[in-house]
Amino acid sequence: MSTIAFIGLGNMGGPMAANLVSAGHTVRGFDLSDAARATAEEAGAYTFDSAVEAADGAEVVITMLPNGGLVKQVIGDILEATGPGSAGSEGGPERLFIDSSTIAVTEAREAAELVQAAGSCFVDAPVSGGMAGAQAGTLAFMVGGDKNDFDAAKPLLEAMGRSITHCGGIGNGQAVKACNNMILAVHQIALAEAIVLGERLGLDHQAFFDVVSNATGASWALITNAPVPDVVPTSPANKDFAPGFASALMLKDLKLAMASAEETHTDTVLGRIAAGQYADFVDAGNGGLDFSAIINEVRSKK
């Protein structure tokens, strides 16, 4: 079993850390939120007053933070204060850094350079599955990094997820995440348009679901996240669109995808349209709703 510093104990990181505790690991956590630290302690983690303190003595550091700038700052502070060894001692074993935040590909590679320059190892391992997946331990991890580092990280990721995929070199985990969520955003908007069209043609939601879920239009957006109540038990629409994955987070991911598209001179027409629609939706005050609530924006247009 490993001693793991887990930095970022929010809606995603908190349950992920709890699953590591349940798997028998020692978790040393940090979060700016008192409530998040208290919840982590209830789950069996030890919490500390700073990321540096949490990382002292840890063999592995996992970060789950809001943006790439913060990831690089936290990693830099830990490296400066404790060095590469598991206890910060000269000549100690290499420490493994796993970043599960959703950040830009370039930011992941910059963070890796910091870690590697200090003699330690880094993988980027963003996730898909939302809060429900974090709580159930069924996240999908997409991992970029050296194969040996991936092999070292995999047993820990398996305590938090059901699908662990090595995607190639550092940054490739973030690359897949950006592509996947661009697809998901487009799917969710297209599904919303189809449902609203069906409503206006007099089609019952259940009939729509029964046909499309068994036909060529089937998708996760429909089968798991159908944006109408009383059709799919897992749908946020059953709870007034309380977020499994908030619209503000979808917009963040779409912006990362669009930045990558610009950098690579890729013409992502539908991705660009989806980014614009989610930007308008979030700007209208809906950032805290599940991203499937975009159907309300579709309904408002006549």
C-alpha positions in Angstrom: 0.0 0.0 0.0 1.2 3.6 -0.7 1.2 6.8 1.1 -0.5 9.3 -1.1 -0.8 13.1 -1.0 -4.1 14.1 -2.5 -4.3 17.8 -3.3 -7.8 19.1 -4.1 -10.6 17.4 -2.2 -13.6 18.9 -3.9 -16.6 17.3 -5.6 -14.3 15.0 -7.6 -11.2 14.8 -5.6 -12.9 14.1 -2.3 -14.6 10.9 -3.4 -11.5 9.8 -5.3 -9.4 10.2 -2.1 -12.0 8.2 -0.2 -11.8 5.3 -2.6 -8.0 5.3 -2.2 -8.6 5.0 1.6 -11.1 2.2 1.1 -8.4 0.4 -1.0 -6.1 0.4 2.0 -3.8 3.4 1.1 -2.8 6.1 3.5 -4.1 9.4 2.1 -2.7 12.8 3.2 -5.0 15.4 1.9 -5.2 19.2 1.4 -7.9 21.5 0.2 -8.6 25.2 0.9 -12.1 24.3 2.0 -12.6 23.4 5.6 -15.7 21.5 4.7 -13.9 19.5 2.1 -11.1 18.6 4.6 -13.7 17.6 7.2 -15.4 15.3 4.7 -12.1 13.7 3.7 -11.3 13.1 7.4 -14.6 11.4 7.9 -13.7 9.1 5.0 -10.4 8.2 6.7 -7.9 10.6 5.2 -5.5 12.7 7.2 -5.6 16.4 6.3 -3.1 19.1 6.5 -2.8 22.9 6.4 -0.9 23.1 3.1 -0.1 21.0 0.0 3.5 21.0 1.1 2.7 19.5 4.5 0.4 16.8 2.9 3.2 15.8 0.4 5.8 15.4 3.1 6.5 11.7 3.4 4.2 10.8 0.5 5.4 8.5 -2.3 2.7 9.7 -4.7 1.2 13.1 -5.2 -2.2 13.3 -6.9 -3.5 16.7 -7.9 -7.2 17.5 -8.8 -7.3 21.2 -9.2 -9.3 23.8 -11.2 -6.7 25.0 -13.7 -3.2 24.4 -15.0 -1.6 27.5 -13.4 -2.6 26.2 -10.0 -1.3 22.7 -10.8 2.1 24.0 -11.8 2.2 26.3 -8.7 1.3 23.4 -6.3 3.8 21.0 -7.9 6.5 23.7 -7.9 5.9 24.4 -4.2 6.1 20.7 -3.3 9.2 20.1 -5.3 10.9 23.2 -3.8 10.0 22.3 -0.2 10.3 18.5 -0.1 12.5 17.4 -3.0 11.9 14.3 -5.2 12.1 11.6 -2.5 9.1 10.2 -0.7 10.2 11.9 2.5 12.1 14.7 0.9 15.4 13.3 1.8 18.4 13.4 -0.5 18.8 10.1 -2.3 15.3 9.1 -1.5 13.2 7.1 -4.0 11.5 8.9 -6.9 8.1 10.4 -6.2 5.3 9.9 -8.7 3.1 12.8 -9.6 -0.4 12.1 -11.1 -2.4 15.1 -12.3 -6.1 14.3 -12.7 -7.1 17.9 -13.3 -8.4 19.0 -16.7 -5.9 21.4 -18.1 -4.3 22.3 -21.4 -2.0 19.8 -23.2 0.8 22.4 -23.0 0.3 23.0 -19.3 0.5 19.2 -18.6 3.8 19.1 -20.5 5.1 22.1 -18.6 4.2 20.5 -15.3 6.0 17.3 -16.4 9.1 19.3 -17.1 9.1 20.7 -13.6 8.8 17.2 -12.1 11.3 15.5 -14.4 13.9 18.2 -13.7 13.6 17.4 -10.0 14.2 13.7 -10.8 10.7 12.4 -10.3 8.0 11.0 -12.5 4.8 12.5 -13.9 1.6 11.3 -15.7 -1.4 13.3 -16.8 -4.5 11.4 -16.0 -7.7 13.4 -16.5 -11.0 11.6 -15.9 -14.4 11.2 -17.4 -17.5 10.1 -15.4 -18.4 13.1 -13.3 -19.3 13.2 -9.6 -21.3 10.0 -9.8 -18.3 8.1 -11.3 -16.0 9.6 -8.7 -18.2 8.4 -5.9 -18.8 5.0 -7.3 -15.1 4.4 -8.3 -16.1 4.0 -11.9 -14.2 6.8 -13.5 -12.5 6.5 -16.9 -8.8 7.6 -16.7 -7.0 8.6 -19.9 -3.3 8.7 -19.1 -0.3 10.3 -20.8 3.3 9.5 -19.8 6.1 7.0 -20.0 4.9 3.4 -20.0 6.8 2.6 -16.7 5.2 5.6 -15.0 1.8 4.5 -16.3 2.4 1.0 -14.9 3.3 2.5 -11.5 0.2 4.7 -11.5 -2.3 2.1 -12.8 -2.9 0.2 -9.5 -3.8 3.5 -7.8 -6.1 4.6 -10.7 -7.8 1.2 -10.6 -8.9 2.0 -7.0 -10.8 5.0 -8.4 -11.9 3.9 -11.9 -13.1 1.1 -14.1 -11.3 2.1 -17.3 -7.6 3.0 -17.3 -6.1 3.7 -20.8 -2.5 4.6 -21.7 -2.8 7.1 -24.5 0.9 7.7 -25.2 3.3 10.4 -24.2 2.8 13.2 -21.6 -0.1 15.5 -22.5 -2.0 12.8 -24.5 -4.4 12.2 -21.6 -5.4 15.8 -21.8 -5.6 15.6 -25.6 -8.1 12.7 -25.4 -10.1 14.5 -22.7 -10.5 17.6 -24.9 -11.6 15.5 -27.9 -14.0 13.4 -25.8 -15.7 16.3 -24.2 -16.0 18.2 -27.5 -17.9 15.1 -28.8 -20.0 14.9 -25.7 -21.0 18.6 -25.9 -22.0 18.2 -29.6 -24.0 15.0 -28.8 -25.8 16.7 -26.0 -26.8 19.7 -28.1 -27.9 17.5 -31.0 -29.9 15.3 -28.7 -31.6 18.4 -27.2 -32.5 19.6 -30.6 -34.0 16.3 -31.6 -36.0 16.0 -28.4 -37.4 19.5 -28.7 -38.3 18.8 -32.4 -40.0 15.6 -31.3 -41.9 17.5 -28.6 -43.2 20.0 -31.1 -44.2 17.1 -33.4 -46.2 15.6 -30.6 -43.8 12.8 -29.8 -43.8 11.3 -26.3 -40.5 11.3 -24.4 -40.6 7.6 -23.6 -41.4 6.6 -27.2 -38.5 8.8 -28.3 -36.1 7.1 -25.9 -37.3 3.6 -26.6 -36.7 4.0 -30.3 -33.5 6.1 -30.4 -31.7 4.2 -27.6 -32.0 1.1 -29.7 -31.3 2.8 -33.0 -28.4 4.6 -34.7 -29.0 7.8 -32.8 -28.1 6.1 -29.4 -25.4 7.8 -27.3 -24.3 8.2 -23.7 -26.0 11.6 -23.7 -29.3 9.8 -24.2 -28.9 6.5 -22.5 -27.4 7.9 -19.2 -28.0 11.6 -19.4 -31.3 12.0 -21.2 -32.3 15.7 -20.5 -35.9 15.0 -19.7 -37.3 13.7 -16.4 -38.8 10.3 -15.7 -37.1 8.4 -18.6 -33.6 7.5 -17.3 -33.0 7.1 -13.5 -29.5 8.5 -13.8 -30.6 11.7 -15.5 -29.9 15.1 -13.8 -33.2 16.2 -15.3 -34.9 14.2 -12.5 -33.4 16.6 -10.0 -33.9 19.9 -11.7 -30.6 19.5 -13.5 -28.5 19.4 -10.3 -25.0 18.8 -11.8 -23.3 15.6 -12.4 -21.1 17.7 -14.7 -21.8 21.4 -14.5 -22.2 23.6 -17.6 -19.4 25.8 -16.5 -17.0 22.9 -16.5 -18.2 21.8 -19.9 -17.5 25.3 -21.2 -14.0 25.2 -19.6 -13.3 21.9 -21.4 -14.6 23.3 -24.7 -12.4 26.3 -24.4 -9.4 24.0 -23.9 -10.5 22.0 -27.0 -10.9 25.2 -29.1 -7.4 26.4 -28.0 -5.9 23.1 -29.1 -7.8 23.3 -32.4 -6.4 26.8 -33.0 -2.9 25.6 -32.1 -3.1 22.7 -34.5 -5.0 24.5 -37.3 -7.9 22.1 -37.0 -11.3 23.3 -38.3 -13.7 22.1 -35.6 -16.9 23.6 -36.9 -19.4 21.7 -34.6 -17.1 22.1 -31.6 -16.9 25.8 -32.2 -20.7 26.1 -32.4 -21.0 24.0 -29.2 -18.5 26.2 -27.4 -20.5 29.3 -28.4 -23.8 27.8 -27.2 -22.4 26.8 -23.9 -20.8 30.2 -23.5 -24.1 31.9 -24.0 -25.8 29.4 -21.6 -23.3 30.0 -18.8 -23.2 33.8 -19.3 -27.0 33.7 -18.8 -26.4 32.4 -15.3 -26.7 28.6 -15.9 -23.2 27.6 -15.1 -24.2 25.7 -12.0 -26.7 23.5 -13.8 -25.8 20.1 -15.4 -24.6 20.6 -19.0 -27.6 18.6 -20.2 -29.7 21.6 -19.2 -28.7 23.1 -22.5 -32.1 21.7 -23.7 -33.7 24.7 -21.9 -31.7 27.0 -24.2 -32.9 25.0 -27.2 -36.5 25.2 -26.1 -36.2 29.0 -25.7 -35.4 29.5 -29.3 -38.5 29.6 -31.6 
